[in-house]
Amino acid sequence: MVRTIGSPSDVVGAGKCVTVLFFRPPDKYARRPQPGVRVCYPTRVPRTFLIDTDTASDDAVALIMALRASHVCVAAITTVAGNVDVQQATRNALYTVGLCGENVPVYVGAEKPLLRTYTNATWFHGRDGLGDHNYPVPRRSPEEFHAVDAIIETVEANPGLVLVTLGPLTNVALALAKKPAIAAKVGRCVVMGGAPCCEGNVTPAAEYNIWVDPEAARIVMLSGFPVELIGWQLSRAEAVINQTDIELIQGFGSKLGRFAIECNSHARHAYKVQTGEDGICLPDPVAMCIALDPSVGTEWSEHHVDVETQSELTRGMTVVDRLDVAADDRNRTVWAPALHTERKTKVCWRIDTKRWKEALFLALR
Ligand SMILES: [Ca+2]
């Protein structure tokens, strides 16, 4: 059962999160919400989110940020094979939703990339993706509807929604292939992925989400979606949750704070080995933070972006036309697919790390 939000005649929805998208007195047209139900009324400019995730330790923190945002209604969570296999990703998403006391439907998606052999990232996040702390089996089950169809129906029912992708883009590419018209109905498509003009985290050229399914990423980047590219480098250096930040979060004494630090224990160690930087690197929550508040991204520019799918050396590289030379004589032929897309990609180059961390702390209190 797909959760539909935005019926013209009444309030519809499932679980605790109900959104009214049409300006009518809620008590006249709506079912009276149960105590504790979060209702987003039009006067508050409700924003509907659809989150696609290969739920591992940083995804879990990103989900918490979205689920705890008072001005956002998460209509659906769809899972995809990535950091962990899709069944584990689904369990992790359901566990995180339950920990937040929410009831957002979770839909199971693609089990492997479009063409490539599936490669997980358990070396970074732990075998279960959440640092191997033996979290209990979630109480709820996923929906029976497939994630690809859930994406299509949720977008169609909520024109203008914010699509946030935290994993490989397999589900989104499949949804686009099945229903290309959804590209025009998404308000923003915030993609955690890529290594624009910098080194990658899985190869020298590429970031994991793009590398693991480069064909899917290319379909999405060239689809006309209003993509905002949040590269992994934005979560490094000053943006890393350092020991002082960790102690601050632990000092909250909250279950979500404890979980966020604990489930990233394996990732913290792996990140230290990988980069030499000590702390917890949180690419997905940084992307979610920008999805929730675009002004946290302080430096942006729009460019044609293409994804390398031919070379093994640079597989999954997000190639950004930063100097806007794609239409020059020497580049026009190679760049033709990107030049033919309706809009350029918004690339984020810098974030306000202080505000990013404040937003994270607020979500975990
Ligand atoms: Ca992820």
Residues whose N, C-alpha, C, O or C-beta is under 5 A from the ligand:
A	BS01	CA	D54 D59 L166 G167 D284
